[in-house]
Amino acid sequence: MSKIETVKTLLKLFEGMQVDEFLTYLTDDALYRFGNYPAAVGKANIEQTVKASHMDQIKGISFDVKEIWESGDAVICEMEINYTKVDDSVLTLPCTDIFRMEGDKVKEMKVFMDASPLFA
C-alpha cells in the first residue's frame, strides 16, 4: 500500500469512527496532535485523546479531500471536514493534515485546523 493509500484508508476509518482499527496503522510511539491541543504520544494516549477530544461532540464525519501529495516520508492532505453534530447540524471546517510515515505505519499525525467552532 502506498503512503497516500494508507492516509486515505485512515480517513475512511475516521469516517467510520473506527478508532481501534485506526490505531493499528500507527507506530507504537506515534505522535498525534489535533489543532492547538497538546500532542499525544503512544497508541494508548492517542486513543484517549481521539475519543475524548471530539468524538462525543459528533454523530458523523466525512472528508472532502481537495489535494493530497507525498514528499519523502510525508503525506500532506488538504481537505474540508464535514462534521455532523449530535443535534444533526453540519459544520464544515478547512483542515490540512501532515502524516509522517515510518515504513508502512504512521509515525506522526498533525492536524492543522481551528476546531473551536465544533465546541461552540
A tleap script that builds the chain and sets N, CA, C and O, in Angstrom:
source leaprc.protein.ff14SB
mol = sequence {
  NMET SER LYS ILE GLU THR VAL LYS THR LEU
  LEU LYS LEU PHE GLU GLY MET GLN VAL ASP
  GLU PHE LEU THR TYR LEU THR ASP ASP ALA
  LEU TYR ARG PHE GLY ASN TYR PRO ALA ALA
  VAL GLY LYS ALA ASN ILE GLU GLN THR VAL
  LYS ALA SER HIE MET ASP GLN ILE LYS GLY
  ILE SER PHE ASP VAL LYS GLU ILE TRP GLU
  SER GLY ASP ALA VAL ILE CYS GLU MET GLU
  ILE ASN TYR THR LYS VAL ASP ASP SER VAL
  LEU THR LEU PRO CYS THR ASP ILE PHE ARG
  MET GLU GLY ASP LYS VAL LYS GLU MET LYS
  VAL PHE MET ASP ALA SER PRO LEU PHE CALA
}
set mol.1.N position { 0.854 -1.179 0.000 }
set mol.1.CA position { 0.000 0.000 0.000 }
set mol.1.C position { 0.898 1.239 0.000 }
set mol.1.O position { 1.846 1.314 0.781 }
set mol.2.N position { 0.608 2.204 -0.866 }
set mol.2.CA position { 1.403 3.429 -0.914 }
set mol.2.C position { 1.094 4.306 0.298 }
set mol.2.O position { 0.103 4.087 0.994 }
set mol.3.N position { 1.934 5.284 0.543 }
set mol.3.CA position { 1.713 6.198 1.664 }
set mol.3.C position { 0.376 6.926 1.511 }
set mol.3.O position { -0.370 7.069 2.480 }
set mol.4.N position { 0.080 7.381 0.307 }
set mol.4.CA position { -1.186 8.088 0.076 }
set mol.4.C position { -2.364 7.147 0.296 }
set mol.4.O position { -3.370 7.551 0.878 }
set mol.5.N position { -2.258 5.910 -0.155 }
set mol.5.CA position { -3.335 4.942 0.081 }
set mol.5.C position { -3.533 4.685 1.570 }
set mol.5.O position { -4.666 4.535 2.027 }
set mol.6.N position { -2.441 4.634 2.330 }
set mol.6.CA position { -2.537 4.452 3.778 }
set mol.6.C position { -3.304 5.604 4.410 }
set mol.6.O position { -4.183 5.387 5.244 }
set mol.7.N position { -2.971 6.831 4.014 }
set mol.7.CA position { -3.670 8.007 4.560 }
set mol.7.C position { -5.146 7.978 4.175 }
set mol.7.O position { -6.001 8.267 5.011 }
set mol.8.N position { -5.456 7.643 2.946 }
set mol.8.CA position { -6.858 7.553 2.531 }
set mol.8.C position { -7.600 6.489 3.345 }
set mol.8.O position { -8.767 6.673 3.690 }
set mol.9.N position { -6.931 5.388 3.650 }
set mol.9.CA position { -7.537 4.356 4.496 }
set mol.9.C position { -7.808 4.907 5.888 }
set mol.9.O position { -8.870 4.658 6.458 }
set mol.10.N position { -6.854 5.658 6.442 }
set mol.10.CA position { -7.050 6.256 7.765 }
set mol.10.C position { -8.249 7.196 7.766 }
set mol.10.O position { -9.034 7.200 8.715 }
set mol.11.N position { -8.393 7.984 6.722 }
set mol.11.CA position { -9.532 8.901 6.650 }
set mol.11.C position { -10.849 8.121 6.618 }
set mol.11.O position { -11.823 8.517 7.259 }
set mol.12.N position { -10.878 7.021 5.877 }
set mol.12.CA position { -12.089 6.179 5.834 }
set mol.12.C position { -12.399 5.599 7.217 }
set mol.12.O position { -13.562 5.502 7.607 }
set mol.13.N position { -11.359 5.217 7.948 }
set mol.13.CA position { -11.567 4.691 9.296 }
set mol.13.C position { -12.134 5.767 10.216 }
set mol.13.O position { -12.997 5.485 11.048 }
set mol.14.N position { -11.650 7.000 10.069 }
set mol.14.CA position { -12.211 8.103 10.851 }
set mol.14.C position { -13.670 8.331 10.472 }
set mol.14.O position { -14.509 8.567 11.342 }
set mol.15.N position { -13.975 8.260 9.173 }
set mol.15.CA position { -15.375 8.433 8.747 }
set mol.15.C position { -16.264 7.375 9.378 }
set mol.15.O position { -17.417 7.651 9.711 }
set mol.16.N position { -15.743 6.177 9.543 }
set mol.16.CA position { -16.495 5.102 10.173 }
set mol.16.C position { -16.373 5.108 11.689 }
set mol.16.O position { -16.927 4.246 12.371 }
set mol.17.N position { -15.636 6.097 12.213 }
set mol.17.CA position { -15.398 6.242 13.652 }
set mol.17.C position { -14.814 4.954 14.243 }
set mol.17.O position { -15.158 4.547 15.353 }
set mol.18.N position { -13.919 4.324 13.466 }
set mol.18.CA position { -13.281 3.065 13.847 }
set mol.18.C position { -11.899 3.355 14.451 }
set mol.18.O position { -10.870 3.073 13.837 }
set mol.19.N position { -11.896 3.910 15.635 }
set mol.19.CA position { -10.660 4.336 16.288 }
set mol.19.C position { -9.739 3.150 16.539 }
set mol.19.O position { -8.532 3.261 16.326 }
set mol.20.N position { -10.271 2.032 16.981 }
set mol.20.CA position { -9.431 0.876 17.295 }
set mol.20.C position { -8.662 0.395 16.065 }
set mol.20.O position { -7.479 0.068 16.164 }
set mol.21.N position { -9.322 0.350 14.915 }
set mol.21.CA position { -8.633 -0.079 13.693 }
set mol.21.C position { -7.646 0.994 13.227 }
set mol.21.O position { -6.566 0.669 12.733 }
set mol.22.N position { -8.009 2.267 13.381 }
set mol.22.CA position { -7.106 3.373 13.057 }
set mol.22.C position { -5.776 3.197 13.782 }
set mol.22.O position { -4.714 3.417 13.200 }
set mol.23.N position { -5.833 2.802 15.051 }
set mol.23.CA position { -4.618 2.659 15.858 }
set mol.23.C position { -3.662 1.612 15.304 }
set mol.23.O position { -2.457 1.700 15.539 }
set mol.24.N position { -4.170 0.625 14.578 }
set mol.24.CA position { -3.299 -0.419 14.030 }
set mol.24.C position { -2.384 0.116 12.933 }
set mol.24.O position { -1.405 -0.541 12.578 }
set mol.25.N position { -2.681 1.286 12.395 }
set mol.25.CA position { -1.868 1.892 11.343 }
set mol.25.C position { -0.780 2.804 11.909 }
set mol.25.O position { -0.039 3.424 11.146 }
set mol.26.N position { -0.674 2.895 13.229 }
set mol.26.CA position { 0.299 3.767 13.873 }
set mol.26.C position { 1.474 2.967 14.438 }
set mol.26.O position { 1.327 1.804 14.813 }
set mol.27.N position { 2.640 3.612 14.491 }
set mol.27.CA position { 3.757 3.016 15.210 }
set mol.27.C position { 3.428 3.061 16.701 }
set mol.27.O position { 2.583 3.848 17.127 }
set mol.28.N position { 4.082 2.231 17.484 }
set mol.28.CA position { 3.807 2.187 18.927 }
set mol.28.C position { 4.087 3.524 19.609 }
set mol.28.O position { 3.423 3.880 20.583 }
set mol.29.N position { 5.069 4.260 19.097 }
set mol.29.CA position { 5.452 5.543 19.695 }
set mol.29.C position { 4.961 6.746 18.879 }
set mol.29.O position { 5.550 7.825 18.945 }
set mol.30.N position { 3.903 6.559 18.128 }
set mol.30.CA position { 3.381 7.618 17.251 }
set mol.30.C position { 3.006 8.867 18.049 }
set mol.30.O position { 2.712 8.815 19.243 }
set mol.31.N position { 3.032 9.988 17.332 }
set mol.31.CA position { 2.621 11.278 17.886 }
set mol.31.C position { 1.383 11.748 17.128 }
set mol.31.O position { 1.334 11.668 15.901 }
set mol.32.N position { 0.381 12.237 17.864 }
set mol.32.CA position { -0.850 12.765 17.270 }
set mol.32.C position { -1.119 14.132 17.903 }
set mol.32.O position { -1.180 14.268 19.125 }
set mol.33.N position { -1.278 15.130 17.048 }
set mol.33.CA position { -1.598 16.461 17.556 }
set mol.33.C position { -2.779 17.016 16.768 }
set mol.33.O position { -2.735 17.105 15.541 }
set mol.34.N position { -3.836 17.386 17.489 }
set mol.34.CA position { -5.059 17.921 16.890 }
set mol.34.C position { -5.151 19.404 17.237 }
set mol.34.O position { -5.313 19.768 18.402 }
set mol.35.N position { -5.047 20.258 16.216 }
set mol.35.CA position { -5.148 21.701 16.441 }
set mol.35.C position { -4.106 22.178 17.428 }
set mol.35.O position { -2.938 21.796 17.352 }
set mol.36.N position { -4.538 23.018 18.357 }
set mol.36.CA position { -3.599 23.569 19.338 }
set mol.36.C position { -3.619 22.791 20.662 }
set mol.36.O position { -3.109 23.270 21.675 }
set mol.37.N position { -4.205 21.601 20.648 }
set mol.37.CA position { -4.205 20.760 21.838 }
set mol.37.C position { -2.829 20.118 22.016 }
set mol.37.O position { -2.083 19.979 21.047 }
set mol.38.N position { -2.488 19.729 23.235 }
set mol.38.CA position { -1.194 19.077 23.456 }
set mol.38.C position { -1.088 17.782 22.646 }
set mol.38.O position { -2.081 17.092 22.415 }
set mol.39.N position { 0.123 17.473 22.228 }
set mol.39.CA position { 0.365 16.243 21.474 }
set mol.39.C position { 0.184 15.029 22.379 }
set mol.39.O position { 0.503 15.066 23.567 }
set mol.40.N position { -0.329 13.966 21.798 }
set mol.40.CA position { -0.427 12.679 22.471 }
set mol.40.C position { 0.617 11.763 21.843 }
set mol.40.O position { 0.762 11.726 20.621 }
set mol.41.N position { 1.334 11.033 22.669 }
set mol.41.CA position { 2.377 10.136 22.187 }
set mol.41.C position { 2.067 8.722 22.676 }
set mol.41.O position { 1.787 8.498 23.854 }
set mol.42.N position { 2.123 7.779 21.743 }
set mol.42.CA position { 1.833 6.384 22.066 }
set mol.42.C position { 0.375 6.058 21.800 }
set mol.42.O position { -0.503 6.907 21.957 }
set mol.43.N position { 0.127 4.829 21.399 }
set mol.43.CA position { -1.218 4.422 20.994 }
set mol.43.C position { -2.270 4.622 22.086 }
set mol.43.O position { -3.371 5.091 21.797 }
set mol.44.N position { -1.954 4.277 23.320 }
set mol.44.CA position { -2.942 4.413 24.407 }
set mol.44.C position { -3.323 5.877 24.609 }
set mol.44.O position { -4.500 6.196 24.780 }
set mol.45.N position { -2.334 6.761 24.591 }
set mol.45.CA position { -2.618 8.189 24.762 }
set mol.45.C position { -3.367 8.759 23.561 }
set mol.45.O position { -4.241 9.613 23.715 }
set mol.46.N position { -3.021 8.285 22.372 }
set mol.46.CA position { -3.712 8.754 21.162 }
set mol.46.C position { -5.164 8.303 21.197 }
set mol.46.O position { -6.062 9.081 20.876 }
set mol.47.N position { -5.404 7.059 21.581 }
set mol.47.CA position { -6.777 6.561 21.675 }
set mol.47.C position { -7.593 7.426 22.638 }
set mol.47.O position { -8.714 7.828 22.327 }
set mol.48.N position { -7.031 7.702 23.783 }
set mol.48.CA position { -7.723 8.526 24.783 }
set mol.48.C position { -7.985 9.933 24.242 }
set mol.48.O position { -9.073 10.479 24.431 }
set mol.49.N position { -7.005 10.513 23.579 }
set mol.49.CA position { -7.144 11.864 23.035 }
set mol.49.C position { -8.205 11.926 21.949 }
set mol.49.O position { -9.051 12.821 21.953 }
set mol.50.N position { -8.165 10.985 21.025 }
set mol.50.CA position { -9.126 10.980 19.917 }
set mol.50.C position { -10.546 10.797 20.445 }
set mol.50.O position { -11.463 11.506 20.030 }
set mol.51.N position { -10.722 9.858 21.347 }
set mol.51.CA position { -12.063 9.581 21.864 }
set mol.51.C position { -12.576 10.714 22.745 }
set mol.51.O position { -13.776 10.985 22.765 }
set mol.52.N position { -11.679 11.377 23.472 }
set mol.52.CA position { -12.100 12.443 24.385 }
set mol.52.C position { -12.188 13.798 23.707 }
set mol.52.O position { -12.944 14.659 24.156 }
set mol.53.N position { -11.432 14.006 22.635 }
set mol.53.CA position { -11.331 15.348 22.068 }
set mol.53.C position { -12.603 15.812 21.381 }
set mol.53.O position { -13.066 16.922 21.643 }
set mol.54.N position { -13.172 15.004 20.520 }
set mol.54.CA position { -14.349 15.488 19.801 }
set mol.54.C position { -15.329 14.398 19.377 }
set mol.54.O position { -16.387 14.711 18.831 }
set mol.55.N position { -15.011 13.151 19.609 }
set mol.55.CA position { -15.906 12.081 19.176 }
set mol.55.C position { -17.265 12.133 19.880 }
set mol.55.O position { -18.267 11.684 19.323 }
set mol.56.N position { -17.307 12.677 21.096 }
set mol.56.CA position { -18.585 12.771 21.794 }
set mol.56.C position { -19.399 13.983 21.350 }
set mol.56.O position { -20.556 14.133 21.742 }
set mol.57.N position { -18.796 14.847 20.534 }
set mol.57.CA position { -19.479 16.041 20.027 }
set mol.57.C position { -20.159 15.786 18.681 }
set mol.57.O position { -20.946 16.611 18.219 }
set mol.58.N position { -19.862 14.657 18.055 }
set mol.58.CA position { -20.324 14.429 16.690 }
set mol.58.C position { -21.001 13.067 16.538 }
set mol.58.O position { -20.744 12.125 17.287 }
set mol.59.N position { -21.880 13.009 15.531 }
set mol.59.CA position { -22.524 11.755 15.138 }
set mol.59.C position { -21.865 11.164 13.909 }
set mol.59.O position { -21.908 9.955 13.681 }
set mol.60.N position { -21.249 12.046 13.111 }
set mol.60.CA position { -20.629 11.577 11.887 }
set mol.60.C position { -19.587 12.558 11.390 }
set mol.60.O position { -19.538 13.716 11.805 }
set mol.61.N position { -18.762 12.062 10.495 }
set mol.61.CA position { -17.686 12.871 9.934 }
set mol.61.C position { -17.403 12.393 8.518 }
set mol.61.O position { -17.439 11.194 8.241 }
set mol.62.N position { -17.122 13.333 7.626 }
set mol.62.CA position { -16.692 12.964 6.278 }
set mol.62.C position { -15.640 13.961 5.818 }
set mol.62.O position { -15.605 15.109 6.261 }
set mol.63.N position { -14.790 13.491 4.922 }
set mol.63.CA position { -13.669 14.284 4.437 }
set mol.63.C position { -13.827 14.552 2.949 }
set mol.63.O position { -14.087 13.638 2.167 }
set mol.64.N position { -13.669 15.794 2.573 }
set mol.64.CA position { -13.661 16.196 1.168 }
set mol.64.C position { -12.227 16.602 0.850 }
set mol.64.O position { -11.836 17.751 1.054 }
set mol.65.N position { -11.453 15.652 0.350 }
set mol.65.CA position { -10.039 15.885 0.075 }
set mol.65.C position { -9.912 16.763 -1.165 }
set mol.65.O position { -10.421 16.430 -2.235 }
set mol.66.N position { -9.229 17.885 -1.002 }
set mol.66.CA position { -9.003 18.823 -2.105 }
set mol.66.C position { -7.708 18.499 -2.837 }
set mol.66.O position { -7.657 18.494 -4.067 }
set mol.67.N position { -6.660 18.226 -2.057 }
set mol.67.CA position { -5.365 17.848 -2.619 }
set mol.67.C position { -4.659 16.926 -1.648 }
set mol.67.O position { -4.809 17.051 -0.433 }
set mol.68.N position { -3.895 16.009 -2.188 }
set mol.68.CA position { -3.078 15.129 -1.362 }
set mol.68.C position { -1.801 14.844 -2.137 }
set mol.68.O position { -1.837 14.507 -3.320 }
set mol.69.N position { -0.671 14.984 -1.453 }
set mol.69.CA position { 0.581 14.725 -2.127 }
set mol.69.C position { 1.598 14.158 -1.150 }
set mol.69.O position { 1.460 14.261 0.069 }
set mol.70.N position { 2.617 13.561 -1.734 }
set mol.70.CA position { 3.650 12.871 -0.973 }
set mol.70.C position { 4.993 13.548 -1.223 }
set mol.70.O position { 5.311 13.919 -2.353 }
set mol.71.N position { 5.771 13.704 -0.169 }
set mol.71.CA position { 7.124 14.256 -0.272 }
set mol.71.C position { 7.998 13.529 0.746 }
set mol.71.O position { 7.838 13.711 1.953 }
set mol.72.N position { 8.909 12.716 0.260 }
set mol.72.CA position { 9.762 11.938 1.157 }
set mol.72.C position { 8.927 11.016 2.024 }
set mol.72.O position { 8.159 10.201 1.514 }
set mol.73.N position { 9.080 11.147 3.351 }
set mol.73.CA position { 8.322 10.299 4.272 }
set mol.73.C position { 6.995 10.934 4.692 }
set mol.73.O position { 6.310 10.420 5.576 }
set mol.74.N position { 6.632 12.060 4.053 }
set mol.74.CA position { 5.428 12.795 4.465 }
set mol.74.C position { 4.320 12.707 3.417 }
set mol.74.O position { 4.570 12.647 2.213 }
set mol.75.N position { 3.089 12.704 3.923 }
set mol.75.CA position { 1.894 12.869 3.093 }
set mol.75.C position { 1.166 14.085 3.636 }
set mol.75.O position { 0.898 14.175 4.834 }
set mol.76.N position { 0.846 15.024 2.747 }
set mol.76.CA position { 0.148 16.244 3.125 }
set mol.76.C position { -1.232 16.179 2.490 }
set mol.76.O position { -1.377 15.876 1.306 }
set mol.77.N position { -2.236 16.467 3.297 }
set mol.77.CA position { -3.624 16.329 2.840 }
set mol.77.C position { -4.392 17.606 3.171 }
set mol.77.O position { -4.585 17.944 4.339 }
set mol.78.N position { -4.828 18.313 2.121 }
set mol.78.CA position { -5.671 19.496 2.297 }
set mol.78.C position { -7.114 19.068 2.056 }
set mol.78.O position { -7.419 18.421 1.054 }
set mol.79.N position { -7.998 19.433 2.979 }
set mol.79.CA position { -9.381 18.964 2.870 }
set mol.79.C position { -10.344 19.877 3.607 }
set mol.79.O position { -9.943 20.801 4.315 }
set mol.80.N position { -11.602 19.597 3.422 }
set mol.80.CA position { -12.659 20.156 4.248 }
set mol.80.C position { -13.278 18.989 5.005 }
set mol.80.O position { -13.561 17.936 4.433 }
set mol.81.N position { -13.483 19.199 6.302 }
set mol.81.CA position { -14.077 18.158 7.135 }
set mol.81.C position { -15.514 18.548 7.435 }
set mol.81.O position { -15.785 19.652 7.906 }
set mol.82.N position { -16.419 17.642 7.161 }
set mol.82.CA position { -17.837 17.851 7.412 }
set mol.82.C position { -18.228 17.063 8.655 }
set mol.82.O position { -18.253 15.832 8.650 }
set mol.83.N position { -18.531 17.797 9.713 }
set mol.83.CA position { -18.945 17.190 10.972 }
set mol.83.C position { -20.455 17.221 11.074 }
set mol.83.O position { -21.060 18.279 10.906 }
set mol.84.N position { -21.076 16.088 11.345 }
set mol.84.CA position { -22.491 16.048 11.694 }
set mol.84.C position { -22.541 15.994 13.217 }
set mol.84.O position { -22.152 15.007 13.843 }
set mol.85.N position { -23.032 17.087 13.786 }
set mol.85.CA position { -23.049 17.202 15.242 }
set mol.85.C position { -24.218 16.406 15.826 }
set mol.85.O position { -25.098 15.954 15.093 }
set mol.86.N position { -24.219 16.240 17.137 }
set mol.86.CA position { -25.251 15.445 17.793 }
set mol.86.C position { -26.643 16.041 17.607 }
set mol.86.O position { -27.635 15.326 17.741 }
set mol.87.N position { -26.737 17.333 17.301 }
set mol.87.CA position { -28.036 17.962 17.041 }
set mol.87.C position { -28.427 17.897 15.564 }
set mol.87.O position { -29.382 18.552 15.147 }
set mol.88.N position { -27.696 17.112 14.773 }
set mol.88.CA position { -27.897 16.896 13.338 }
set mol.88.C position { -27.496 18.074 12.457 }
set mol.88.O position { -27.673 18.006 11.241 }
set mol.89.N position { -26.966 19.145 13.027 }
set mol.89.CA position { -26.439 20.228 12.201 }
set mol.89.C position { -25.099 19.777 11.611 }
set mol.89.O position { -24.414 18.921 12.171 }
set mol.90.N position { -24.746 20.367 10.475 }
set mol.90.CA position { -23.495 20.025 9.808 }
set mol.90.C position { -22.580 21.239 9.832 }
set mol.90.O position { -22.991 22.353 9.507 }
set mol.91.N position { -21.354 21.010 10.216 }
set mol.91.CA position { -20.337 22.050 10.290 }
set mol.91.C position { -19.183 21.630 9.400 }
set mol.91.O position { -18.660 20.526 9.548 }
set mol.92.N position { -18.775 22.499 8.473 }
set mol.92.CA position { -17.660 22.217 7.578 }
set mol.92.C position { -16.483 23.108 7.953 }
set mol.92.O position { -16.616 24.329 8.035 }
set mol.93.N position { -15.331 22.485 8.179 }
set mol.93.CA position { -14.132 23.212 8.582 }
set mol.93.C position { -12.961 22.859 7.656 }
set mol.93.O position { -12.783 21.698 7.288 }
set mol.94.N position { -12.165 23.870 7.282 }
set mol.94.CA position { -10.969 23.578 6.484 }
set mol.94.C position { -9.889 22.961 7.363 }
set mol.94.O position { -9.810 23.229 8.562 }
set mol.95.N position { -9.068 22.137 6.747 }
set mol.95.CA position { -8.058 21.417 7.528 }
set mol.95.C position { -6.914 20.984 6.609 }
set mol.95.O position { -7.124 20.674 5.436 }
set mol.96.N position { -5.728 20.970 7.152 }
set mol.96.CA position { -4.578 20.363 6.490 }
set mol.96.C position { -3.916 19.435 7.491 }
set mol.96.O position { -3.632 19.828 8.622 }
set mol.97.N position { -3.674 18.214 7.076 }
set mol.97.CA position { -3.014 17.220 7.919 }
set mol.97.C position { -1.657 16.881 7.316 }
set mol.97.O position { -1.495 16.821 6.098 }
set mol.98.N position { -0.696 16.663 8.193 }
set mol.98.CA position { 0.611 16.167 7.775 }
set mol.98.C position { 0.844 14.838 8.470 }
set mol.98.O position { 0.794 14.740 9.696 }
set mol.99.N position { 1.098 13.824 7.668 }
set mol.99.CA position { 1.382 12.480 8.160 }
set mol.99.C position { 2.848 12.173 7.858 }
set mol.99.O position { 3.280 12.301 6.713 }
set mol.100.N position { 3.611 11.773 8.863 }
set mol.100.CA position { 4.988 11.311 8.666 }
set mol.100.C position { 4.975 9.798 8.825 }
set mol.100.O position { 4.456 9.265 9.806 }
set mol.101.N position { 5.547 9.129 7.856 }
set mol.101.CA position { 5.496 7.676 7.817 }
set mol.101.C position { 6.824 7.071 8.268 }
set mol.101.O position { 7.891 7.662 8.103 }
set mol.102.N position { 6.721 5.890 8.835 }
set mol.102.CA position { 7.888 5.060 9.139 }
set mol.102.C position { 7.543 3.678 8.602 }
set mol.102.O position { 6.783 2.926 9.212 }
set mol.103.N position { 8.110 3.368 7.463 }
set mol.103.CA position { 7.716 2.137 6.775 }
set mol.103.C position { 6.273 2.276 6.319 }
set mol.103.O position { 5.922 3.255 5.660 }
set mol.104.N position { 5.432 1.306 6.665 }
set mol.104.CA position { 4.024 1.359 6.272 }
set mol.104.C position { 3.110 1.853 7.397 }
set mol.104.O position { 1.889 1.711 7.325 }
set mol.105.N position { 3.717 2.436 8.439 }
set mol.105.CA position { 2.945 2.929 9.586 }
set mol.105.C position { 3.098 4.442 9.707 }
set mol.105.O position { 4.067 5.027 9.222 }
set mol.106.N position { 2.117 5.064 10.366 }
set mol.106.CA position { 2.158 6.491 10.627 }
set mol.106.C position { 2.931 6.718 11.922 }
set mol.106.O position { 2.577 6.184 12.973 }
set mol.107.N position { 3.986 7.513 11.830 }
set mol.107.CA position { 4.832 7.846 12.975 }
set mol.107.C position { 4.353 9.149 13.626 }
set mol.107.O position { 4.503 9.343 14.832 }
set mol.108.N position { 3.780 10.031 12.812 }
set mol.108.CA position { 3.355 11.342 13.305 }
set mol.108.C position { 2.171 11.828 12.481 }
set mol.108.O position { 2.176 11.746 11.253 }
set mol.109.N position { 1.162 12.333 13.171 }
set mol.109.CA position { -0.017 12.908 12.512 }
set mol.109.C position { -0.317 14.232 13.179 }
set mol.109.O position { -0.605 14.298 14.374 }
set mol.110.N position { -0.243 15.289 12.380 }
set mol.110.CA position { -0.536 16.623 12.893 }
set mol.110.C position { -1.716 17.190 12.108 }
set mol.110.O position { -1.692 17.252 10.878 }
set mol.111.N position { -2.738 17.598 12.838 }
set mol.111.CA position { -3.968 18.132 12.263 }
set mol.111.C position { -3.954 19.650 12.471 }
set mol.111.O position { -4.000 20.130 13.603 }
set mol.112.N position { -3.890 20.392 11.369 }
set mol.112.CA position { -3.840 21.850 11.431 }
set mol.112.C position { -5.223 22.407 11.080 }
set mol.112.O position { -5.610 22.464 9.913 }
set mol.113.N position { -5.951 22.812 12.114 }
set mol.113.CA position { -7.279 23.392 11.915 }
set mol.113.C position { -7.705 24.130 13.167 }
set mol.113.O position { -7.190 23.888 14.259 }
set mol.114.N position { -8.648 25.030 12.989 }
set mol.114.CA position { -9.272 25.704 14.118 }
set mol.114.C position { -10.562 24.948 14.412 }
set mol.114.O position { -11.555 25.084 13.696 }
set mol.115.N position { -10.531 24.153 15.470 }
set mol.115.CA position { -11.677 23.321 15.821 }
set mol.115.C position { -12.656 24.019 16.758 }
set mol.115.O position { -13.666 23.428 17.141 }
set mol.116.N position { -12.375 25.263 17.135 }
set mol.116.CA position { -13.226 25.926 18.127 }
set mol.116.C position { -14.705 25.999 17.718 }
set mol.116.O position { -15.561 25.902 18.597 }
set mol.117.N position { -15.051 26.163 16.434 }
set mol.117.CA position { -16.488 26.153 16.093 }
set mol.117.C position { -17.191 24.836 16.428 }
set mol.117.O position { -18.400 24.813 16.658 }
set mol.118.N position { -16.436 23.753 16.455 }
set mol.118.CA position { -17.032 22.461 16.775 }
set mol.118.C position { -17.500 22.413 18.221 }
set mol.118.O position { -18.461 21.712 18.538 }
set mol.119.N position { -16.842 23.141 19.088 }
set mol.119.CA position { -17.158 23.115 20.518 }
set mol.119.C position { -17.990 24.298 20.971 }
set mol.119.O position { -18.310 24.424 22.153 }
set mol.120.N position { -18.342 25.166 20.032 }
set mol.120.CA position { -19.118 26.386 20.388 }
set mol.120.C position { -20.560 26.041 20.688 }
set mol.120.O position { -21.354 26.927 21.003 }
savepdb mol mol.pdb
quit
